[in-house]
């Protein structure tokens, strides 16, 4: 019985993978260095689910570079259901404890957000290439319906064997925001470490 269930699960997984539908690749010209620049990017590309996913990835990259600015960007990129009134955060709102715990995973895994940018790799320490930064997403038969205002997309990851899901919802302004993103915080293959000599400039 267990074997039959396992085979059924494998068959369903293979079928879903075979029916995966690639979405248009999102290109980001630069990583924003301010809230104003982040809003400009968001308003430009988050009018599609894959654009909303890309905005969240960019916010995560900002977070590992600058926690204060990055946290504000992550709040802006997330659905209001994940936020609570707070004197911290952004504009009187911050993440709840469970969501905050997820984000804090990046404190020790600063390379993870870079793995969602095409062209990065563990061998190169997930170093970002020259812009534009490309983020590729796809859907499968179980993603839902974009017309319903909620969609699960799968972000390609250069540090894992499978794409990472993120669920997005469209707000009243037509902006797609992250509602569930826990899989984007999960670790990836560790970056290749430089040798002691290379780390000290002895190549």
C-alpha positions in Angstrom: 0.0 0.0 0.0 2.8 2.4 1.0 4.6 1.6 -2.2 1.5 2.3 -4.3 1.0 5.7 -2.6 4.7 6.6 -3.2 4.4 5.6 -6.9 1.3 7.7 -7.2 3.1 10.7 -5.7 6.0 10.3 -8.0 3.7 10.1 -11.0 1.8 13.2 -10.0 5.1 15.1 -9.5 6.4 14.0 -12.9 3.2 15.0 -14.5 3.2 18.4 -12.9 6.8 18.9 -13.9 6.1 17.9 -17.5 3.3 20.5 -17.6 5.4 23.3 -16.1 4.8 26.5 -17.9 7.6 29.1 -18.1 6.6 32.7 -17.5 8.3 35.6 -19.1 11.7 36.2 -17.5 11.9 39.3 -15.4 14.9 41.6 -15.8 16.1 44.1 -13.2 18.5 46.8 -14.2 19.9 47.5 -10.8 19.5 46.7 -7.1 17.6 49.7 -5.5 19.6 51.7 -2.9 16.6 53.5 -1.4 12.9 53.1 -0.7 12.1 55.5 -3.5 14.1 53.4 -6.0 12.4 50.2 -4.7 9.0 51.7 -5.1 9.9 52.7 -8.6 11.0 49.1 -9.4 7.9 47.6 -7.8 5.5 49.8 -9.6 7.3 49.0 -12.9 7.3 45.2 -12.7 5.0 43.9 -10.0 1.9 44.1 -12.2 2.4 40.4 -12.9 2.9 37.4 -10.5 6.4 36.8 -11.7 7.1 40.5 -11.3 5.9 40.3 -7.8 8.1 37.3 -7.1 11.1 39.2 -8.6 10.4 42.2 -6.4 10.5 39.9 -3.4 13.7 38.4 -4.5 15.3 41.8 -4.9 14.0 42.9 -1.5 15.7 39.8 0.0 19.0 40.8 -1.8 18.7 44.3 -0.3 18.1 42.7 3.1 21.4 40.8 3.1 23.2 43.9 2.1 21.4 46.4 4.4 19.1 44.9 7.0 17.2 48.1 7.8 16.5 49.1 4.3 15.9 45.5 3.2 13.4 44.9 5.9 11.4 47.9 4.8 11.5 46.6 1.2 10.4 43.1 2.3 7.4 44.7 4.1 6.5 46.6 1.0 6.8 43.5 -1.1 4.6 41.4 1.2 0.8 41.0 1.5 -0.8 42.9 4.4 -2.0 39.6 5.9 1.6 39.1 7.0 1.9 42.4 8.8 0.8 43.8 12.2 0.7 47.3 13.6 4.1 48.2 15.0 6.2 51.2 16.0 9.1 49.6 14.0 9.2 48.3 10.5 7.7 50.6 7.8 4.9 53.1 8.1 3.6 51.6 11.3 3.7 48.0 10.2 6.1 45.1 10.7 6.1 41.3 10.3 4.6 39.0 12.9 6.8 36.7 14.9 6.5 33.6 12.6 7.2 35.6 9.4 10.1 37.4 11.2 11.6 34.1 12.1 11.6 33.1 8.4 13.3 36.3 7.3 16.0 36.0 10.0 17.1 32.8 8.4 18.9 35.0 5.9 21.1 36.5 8.5 23.4 33.5 8.3 22.6 32.6 4.7 23.3 35.8 2.9 24.0 33.9 -0.4 20.5 32.4 -0.6 18.7 35.3 -2.3 21.5 35.5 -4.9 20.6 31.9 -5.9 17.4 33.1 -7.5 19.3 35.2 -10.0 20.1 33.5 -13.3 23.8 33.0 -13.9 24.9 32.6 -10.3 26.4 29.4 -9.0 27.8 27.8 -5.8 31.2 27.5 -7.6 31.3 31.3 -8.0 30.0 32.0 -4.4 26.7 33.1 -5.9 28.3 36.3 -6.9 26.0 38.5 -9.0 26.9 39.0 -12.6 26.6 42.3 -14.4 23.0 43.6 -14.8 20.4 43.1 -16.0 19.6 40.5 -13.3 17.3 37.9 -14.6 14.7 36.0 -12.5 12.9 33.1 -14.1 9.6 31.7 -12.8 7.1 29.1 -13.9 3.7 27.7 -13.0 2.3 24.2 -12.9 -1.3 22.7 -13.1 -1.7 23.3 -9.3 -0.6 26.9 -9.3 -4.1 28.3 -9.3 -5.7 30.9 -11.6 -4.2 34.3 -12.1 -7.6 35.7 -12.7 -8.6 34.9 -9.2 -5.9 37.2 -7.8 -3.8 34.5 -6.3 -1.1 32.4 -7.9 1.8 30.2 -6.8 4.8 30.5 -9.0 8.1 28.6 -8.9 11.3 30.6 -8.9 14.3 28.9 -10.6 17.1 28.4 -8.1 20.8 27.9 -9.1 21.6 26.3 -5.8 18.9 23.5 -5.7 17.6 20.8 -7.9 14.1 22.1 -8.0 12.4 25.5 -8.3 11.2 27.2 -5.1 7.5 28.1 -4.7 6.1 31.5 -3.6 2.4 32.4 -3.5 1.4 35.9 -4.5 -1.8 37.8 -4.3 -2.9 40.9 -6.2 -3.9 44.0 -4.1 -6.5 46.6 -5.0 -3.9 48.6 -6.9 -3.1 45.6 -9.1 0.3 45.0 -7.4 1.3 41.4 -6.8 2.7 40.8 -3.3 4.1 37.8 -1.5 1.7 35.9 0.7 3.7 32.7 1.4 7.5 32.6 0.8 9.0 30.2 3.3 10.6 28.0 0.6 12.6 31.0 -0.6 14.3 31.2 2.8 15.5 27.6 2.8 19.2 26.9 2.4 20.8 26.0 -0.9 24.1 24.3 -1.8 26.8 26.1 0.1 29.0 28.5 -1.8 32.4 27.2 -2.7 35.0 28.5 -0.2 38.1 30.2 -1.3 41.4 28.5 -0.5 43.3 30.0 2.4 45.9 31.4 0.0 43.2 32.9 -2.3 41.4 34.4 0.6 44.6 36.2 1.6 45.4 37.4 -2.0 47.8 34.6 -2.8 46.4 33.2 -6.0 
